Amino acid sequence: MQRIYETDRLILKVLDETNAGKVLDYCMRNRDFLGEWEPEHLDEFYTIEAQAAQLRHNSKESEEKRALRLWIFKKDNKKDNRVIGNIVFNNIVWGAFLSCFLGYKLDKDEINKGYITEALKKGIEIAFNECKLHRIEANIMPKNIRSLRVVEKLGFYNEGLAHKYLKINGKWEDHIHMVLLNKELE
């Protein structure tokens, strides 16, 4: 797997700990916006040290081919070079399963512009064509209509409801289990 990918409007990068400041800036800008959709974070999460440690962990997972996290940058925004989101293919299981979970998030000021769909199309291409995965699973809260629309546009289908699946923002939430299969491996 490469460390940098491009789409028409985006640059997707695997970041290392030297980019902790950029990631922290993204997290701080979106702290309230993303809080509704994420596990609770302690205040220490919002430090340069915590973000550097997380990026080291992400790099190790990538090297071990257990996950791929790509941070999103706009091509036309090279002047300030800010992170606008990320996509992650994590918990990659090899062998007979060839599967992973998908996660993604985008800056509050960049929603409804097609960026996350564009980034995910490239990510799915990487997961299916480079990694040769068979299955990508995305678990989404029923009230997250925007997120459900994104994966439906990309061809994911509903495999059912997982009750009290993840603890999000301090509360156990149901999630719709959305799946995309690699038709090349069927």
Summary of the structure (lengths in Angstrom):
residues: 186
radius of gyration: 16.0
end to end distance: 22.9
largest distance: 45.4
contacts: 553
relative contact order: 0.16
helix: 39%
strand: 33%
